[in-house]
Amino acid sequence: MSLQSIRKAALENPEHVAIVHNGLKINYGGFAAAISYAADFLRQQSLEKGDTVAVLCPLPDSWVTVLALQSLGVDTVCMLTPSYIKHLSLNDVRTIVVAHGYAGASILSEEIEDGCSVVEMPEADFSSTEHSSDMVWDETGGHIVFTSGTTGVYKKLYYKAELQQARLQERVEYGRVRPSGSCHCHSFGMWTSVGYKIPLAMWQAGACVYFDERDDWFRHFRDIPMSEAILIPDMIPQLLDYLQDKPTPDPLPDFKLHVTAGFLSRDLAEALLSKVTSRLIVAYGSTETNVAVLQSTVSDLDDMHWLAPTNFHSVEIVDESGEICPDGVEGELRVRLNSLDLQCYVDDEAASNKAFRHGCFYPGDMGVCRANGDIRVLGRSADVVSFGGKKLAVAPIELDLQRRLGVSSVCLFSGVSDEGEDEIVVVIESSAWPPKVQLATLSKELKEFSEVRFALLARFPRTTSGISKINRRELRKMVFAS
């Protein structure tokens, strides 16, 4: 359990750094003491084992509170605002724990159900090293995360406490985490899979986690002596823009940069390799699996989207009847589950039956396999364009258009024009239109389609929880409503 590992590190090496939050260091001695104090405080509240408690606090305080609650046998869920209790149909939440000085019960009362109490958590004190004799250093409570994919429709997953130790050990082995390691987890919230899983695995190994919730996080990124970091594609332009006029720094020794939760363009990959690190890792995973199922270290930009299955999962490309597709034939991606992977969504039988079938997880993505076993993810199964009876995966086309147009993002949709004809709409995320000549050239080159229309938005809608993926469902509505 992470709590046992945190206590062990606090006793054996209390000065070893557990967290660096916005540049402020918190050692294991202070981290363990803060959890112990929080458990004492929360033990005095009207909580019972099996309760589900919502937590709204800054990251370090949130972790202290969640681990303290889980030591009391309480299930936890973290969120951006209390409105998610209703939005996610978390009907069994009866207590919300908020940071000291939060908006206040008067504002909260407008967003929560009657009978839901609010507990104001004292600010965590990381300067003490005293542990309560009543502290039980085991997580007997579970945790709920939620995922929206690219649709904005949320699904909840419950991580059972009974599987915590085995799941953590698998993550430590997957990441080859050592006590000397340190991972930059940005400001990923604990309602996300990556924001919950990765810090726990680091503390399980006695390593350090960097959190940065500052708006100018990118100014400090290259100054941190970390061994690895996790970014999503949407964050990378901000970092590269800042580094653009800066001298190319010496690469951090053995520094690994993981990019996940979206497609990384060739241009961004090339810039990261020249400005940030030579060890760029592209990974594909999901909230539903314990560790990434596909990943590769980028060595050839032409080959960067072909990923190898990890040692922890078997990944297959299958046709509509469930038969494995021949090499080079597009199909649906499925993952064979192991005993540590989740096999249902909370309160959503229909979604569970669709995603989890016959010992496999179907994430809803298309893919293609080649002879050496590498797999390319082609995008969501629902995100195909249909034209003239032909279906094409959009991701490869979108990546190429994004690169050639030099814009933030591109999304492709098929639909029907005002004249009732099939059309393809290329939606561009940019503050200004690309040159008309360039658009005309691209329109001609998209020869698979006879009708191509371009649309411009300064900012695509993103999912409001999780890790801010493009909300393709909402974007489609916006495009075709116009």
URVENPE-V148911 format. One record per residue. RES is the residue in three letters. SS is DSSP state (H for helix, E for strand, L for the rest). OMEGA is omega in whole degrees, 0 to 359 (NA if undefined). Layout:
# URVENPE-V148911
[[RES/SS/OMEGA] [RES/SS/OMEGA]]
This chain:
# URVENPE-V148911
[[MET/L/179] [SER/H/180] [LEU/H/178] [GLN/H/179] [SER/H/178] [ILE/H/179] [ARG/H/180] [LYS/H/178] [ALA/H/180] [ALA/H/180] [LEU/H/186] [GLU/H/183] [ASN/L/189] [PRO/L/182] [GLU/L/179] [HIS/L/186] [VAL/E/178] [ALA/E/184] [ILE/E/165] [VAL/E/184] [HIS/E/182] [ASN/L/178] [GLY/L/181] [LEU/E/183] [LYS/E/176] [ILE/E/182] [ASN/E/183] [TYR/H/178] [GLY/H/180] [GLY/H/180] [PHE/H/181] [ALA/H/180] [ALA/H/180] [ALA/H/177] [ILE/H/180] [SER/H/178] [TYR/H/180] [ALA/H/178] [ALA/H/177] [ASP/H/180] [PHE/H/184] [LEU/H/177] [ARG/H/181] [GLN/L/180] [GLN/L/183] [SER/L/181] [LEU/L/178] [GLU/L/178] [LYS/L/181] [GLY/L/175] [ASP/L/171] [THR/E/184] [VAL/E/176] [ALA/E/183] [VAL/E/176] [LEU/E/183] [CYS/L/170] [PRO/L/190] [LEU/H/182] [PRO/H/179] [ASP/H/179] [SER/H/178] [TRP/H/178] [VAL/H/182] [THR/H/181] [VAL/H/181] [LEU/H/177] [ALA/H/179] [LEU/H/181] [GLN/H/176] [SER/H/178] [LEU/L/180] [GLY/L/182] [VAL/L/174] [ASP/E/185] [THR/E/172] [VAL/E/179] [CYS/E/183] [MET/L/181] [LEU/L/181] [THR/L/179] [PRO/L/181] [SER/H/180] [TYR/H/177] [ILE/H/176] [LYS/H/185] [HIS/H/183] [LEU/L/181] [SER/L/176] [LEU/L/190] [ASN/L/183] [ASP/L/177] [VAL/E/180] [ARG/E/181] [THR/E/173] [ILE/E/176] [VAL/E/182] [VAL/E/179] [ALA/E/176] [HIS/L/180] [GLY/L/178] [TYR/L/186] [ALA/L/177] [GLY/L/184] [ALA/H/182] [SER/H/178] [ILE/H/180] [LEU/H/185] [SER/L/179] [GLU/L/186] [GLU/L/184] [ILE/L/182] [GLU/L/173] [ASP/L/179] [GLY/L/178] [CYS/L/184] [SER/E/180] [VAL/E/178] [VAL/E/178] [GLU/E/186] [MET/E/174] [PRO/L/179] [GLU/L/182] [ALA/L/178] [ASP/L/183] [PHE/L/183] [SER/L/181] [SER/L/174] [THR/L/182] [GLU/L/178] [HIS/L/178] [SER/L/177] [SER/L/180] [ASP/L/185] [MET/L/174] [VAL/L/188] [TRP/L/176] [ASP/L/173] [GLU/L/177] [THR/L/173] [GLY/L/180] [GLY/L/184] [HIS/E/179] [ILE/E/171] [VAL/E/176] [PHE/E/185] [THR/E/180] [SER/L/183] [GLY/L/178] [THR/L/186] [THR/L/185] [GLY/L/175] [VAL/L/191] [TYR/L/173] [LYS/E/183] [LYS/E/176] [LEU/E/182] [TYR/E/177] [TYR/E/183] [LYS/L/179] [ALA/H/184] [GLU/H/181] [LEU/H/188] [GLN/H/185] [GLN/H/181] [ALA/H/179] [ARG/H/179] [LEU/H/181] [GLN/H/178] [GLU/H/180] [ARG/H/178] [VAL/H/179] [GLU/H/179] [TYR/H/182] [GLY/H/183] [ARG/L/186] [VAL/L/178] [ARG/L/179] [PRO/L/180] [SER/L/183] [GLY/L/177] [SER/E/184] [CYS/E/177] [HIS/E/181] [CYS/L/175] [HIS/L/179] [SER/L/182] [PHE/L/181] [GLY/L/183] [MET/L/171] [TRP/L/178] [THR/L/179] [SER/H/183] [VAL/H/181] [GLY/H/179] [TYR/H/187] [LYS/H/190] [ILE/H/179] [PRO/H/180] [LEU/H/179] [ALA/H/179] [MET/H/180] [TRP/H/175] [GLN/H/181] [ALA/L/181] [GLY/L/182] [ALA/L/187] [CYS/E/177] [VAL/E/174] [TYR/E/172] [PHE/E/176] [ASP/L/180] [GLU/L/181] [ARG/L/179] [ASP/L/181] [ASP/L/181] [TRP/L/184] [PHE/H/178] [ARG/H/185] [HIS/H/191] [PHE/H/185] [ARG/L/180] [ASP/L/184] [ILE/L/181] [PRO/L/184] [MET/L/178] [SER/L/178] [GLU/E/179] [ALA/E/178] [ILE/E/176] [LEU/E/171] [ILE/E/186] [PRO/H/183] [ASP/H/181] [MET/H/192] [ILE/H/180] [PRO/H/179] [GLN/H/178] [LEU/H/183] [LEU/H/176] [ASP/H/180] [TYR/H/183] [LEU/H/189] [GLN/L/183] [ASP/L/180] [LYS/L/175] [PRO/L/179] [THR/L/184] [PRO/L/174] [ASP/L/180] [PRO/L/176] [LEU/L/183] [PRO/L/176] [ASP/L/182] [PHE/L/179] [LYS/E/176] [LEU/E/179] [HIS/E/174] [VAL/E/184] [THR/E/175] [ALA/L/177] [GLY/L/182] [PHE/L/179] [LEU/L/180] [SER/L/180] [ARG/H/182] [ASP/H/179] [LEU/H/179] [ALA/H/180] [GLU/H/179] [ALA/H/178] [LEU/H/180] [LEU/H/182] [SER/H/187] [LYS/H/190] [VAL/L/184] [THR/L/175] [SER/L/181] [ARG/L/181] [LEU/E/184] [ILE/E/176] [VAL/E/185] [ALA/E/175] [TYR/E/178] [GLY/L/180] [SER/L/177] [THR/L/187] [GLU/L/179] [THR/L/188] [ASN/L/178] [VAL/L/179] [ALA/L/181] [VAL/L/178] [LEU/E/172] [GLN/E/176] [SER/E/172] [THR/E/185] [VAL/L/175] [SER/L/180] [ASP/L/183] [LEU/H/178] [ASP/H/185] [ASP/H/193] [MET/L/181] [HIS/L/173] [TRP/E/187] [LEU/E/180] [ALA/E/174] [PRO/E/175] [THR/L/181] [ASN/L/188] [PHE/L/182] [HIS/L/170] [SER/E/183] [VAL/E/182] [GLU/E/173] [ILE/E/187] [VAL/E/177] [ASP/L/185] [GLU/L/179] [SER/L/179] [GLY/L/178] [GLU/L/181] [ILE/E/181] [CYS/L/172] [PRO/L/177] [ASP/L/177] [GLY/L/180] [VAL/L/181] [GLU/L/177] [GLY/E/180] [GLU/E/181] [LEU/E/173] [ARG/E/184] [VAL/E/175] [ARG/E/187] [LEU/L/169] [ASN/L/188] [SER/L/183] [LEU/L/182] [ASP/L/182] [LEU/L/184] [GLN/L/172] [CYS/L/173] [TYR/L/180] [VAL/L/174] [ASP/L/179] [ASP/L/184] [GLU/H/183] [ALA/H/179] [ALA/H/179] [SER/H/181] [ASN/H/180] [LYS/H/186] [ALA/H/185] [PHE/E/183] [ARG/E/172] [HIS/L/177] [GLY/L/181] [CYS/E/174] [PHE/E/178] [TYR/L/185] [PRO/L/179] [GLY/L/180] [ASP/E/172] [MET/E/179] [GLY/E/177] [VAL/E/183] [CYS/E/174] [ARG/L/193] [ALA/L/182] [ASN/L/178] [GLY/L/177] [ASP/L/184] [ILE/E/172] [ARG/E/176] [VAL/E/187] [LEU/E/180] [GLY/E/183] [ARG/E/178] [SER/L/179] [ALA/L/183] [ASP/L/174] [VAL/E/174] [VAL/E/179] [SER/E/182] [PHE/E/178] [GLY/L/179] [GLY/L/181] [LYS/E/178] [LYS/E/179] [LEU/E/173] [ALA/E/189] [VAL/L/190] [ALA/H/180] [PRO/H/179] [ILE/H/181] [GLU/H/180] [LEU/H/180] [ASP/H/180] [LEU/H/179] [GLN/H/181] [ARG/H/185] [ARG/H/180] [LEU/H/181] [GLY/L/182] [VAL/L/185] [SER/L/182] [SER/E/174] [VAL/E/173] [CYS/E/182] [LEU/E/177] [PHE/E/171] [SER/E/181] [GLY/E/181] [VAL/E/182] [SER/L/178] [ASP/L/180] [GLU/L/179] [GLY/L/181] [GLU/L/174] [ASP/E/177] [GLU/E/172] [ILE/E/179] [VAL/E/176] [VAL/E/182] [VAL/E/186] [ILE/E/174] [GLU/E/183] [SER/L/178] [SER/L/180] [ALA/L/179] [TRP/L/168] [PRO/L/179] [PRO/L/182] [LYS/H/180] [VAL/H/180] [GLN/H/179] [LEU/H/179] [ALA/H/179] [THR/H/180] [LEU/H/180] [SER/H/179] [LYS/H/183] [GLU/H/176] [LEU/L/191] [LYS/L/175] [GLU/L/186] [PHE/L/180] [SER/L/180] [GLU/L/180] [VAL/E/177] [ARG/E/178] [PHE/E/175] [ALA/E/184] [LEU/E/172] [LEU/E/180] [ALA/L/181] [ARG/L/177] [PHE/L/174] [PRO/L/178] [ARG/E/173] [THR/L/189] [THR/L/173] [SER/L/179] [GLY/L/184] [ILE/L/168] [SER/L/173] [LYS/L/176] [ILE/E/178] [ASN/L/187] [ARG/H/180] [ARG/H/180] [GLU/H/179] [LEU/H/179] [ARG/H/179] [LYS/H/181] [MET/H/184] [VAL/H/185] [PHE/H/173] [ALA/H/182] [SER/L/NA]]
